[in-house]
Amino acid sequence: MSKFESKKIMPRYTFITILMTMVAIAVIGKTLYIMMAKRDYWMAVADRQKKDSVSVKPMRGNILSCDEQLMASSLPEYKLYMDFNALREAKNDSLWEVKLDSICQGLHALFPEKSAASFRHHLEEGRNKQSRHWLLLDRRVDYNTYTEVRMLPVFNLSKYKSGFHTEEFNARQRPYGSLAGRTVGDMYGAKDTARFGLELSYDSILRGSNGIIHRRKVLNRFLDILDTPPN
């Protein structure tokens, strides 16, 4: 005699089948709702997670003498900025308040032409405005100085936690100073454009051609993916 009691078992299977069918219908309904009613919203969200065809400038070429002595070369320089909105979103406002005096003293030690009190007033002004691109210093700094600023409290965190970020430029340097300066040429520093001399005559060759990257946001940070290298 079979022990299978259909009168007890079948209602359970029927209930499970109906429940799974309802869940499947709900999933399909939600999918259609997102695809149709919410399409514009999610397309806008997707656009914020990527940037296509971003132009990347190449490093300006070197100028060498006939015996291969370096006459002009490019070195990176940086403008320093603070994103106070990112600092607030990372919930590091209290850390900023605790470390602000140390930050100002450290900046004063690196840039003695400006007092710690002036730095504090300037930083507090930017924070009150919740600026995303607040300039810390009205001039560029070299790589060594940038690394020293980067070691200050709060600034030593990632840019998404501290808000500290930079804008990089190619600064033209001549190892022999003014020697053959008129021949080698010079640059408009703020515009990164040639003024005269070999810099101007061979500007298109020295400048090179821009590369192209696309950016994708992964784990709250943008990753740069190279499409065409600059050269």
Protein Blocks (a to p, Z undefined) as FASTA:
>chain_A
ZZbdfklmmmmmmmmmmmmmmmmmmmmmmmmmmmmmmmmmmmmmmmmmpcehiacddddd
ddddfkopafbdcdddddddddfklmmmnopmmmmmmmmmmmmmmmmmmmmmbcfklmmm
mmmmmmmnopabdcfbfcdcdfklmmmmmmpghjlpcfklnopacddddddddfklmnok
lmnopcdfklopafbhjllmmmmmmnopadddddddeehiacdddfbdcZZ
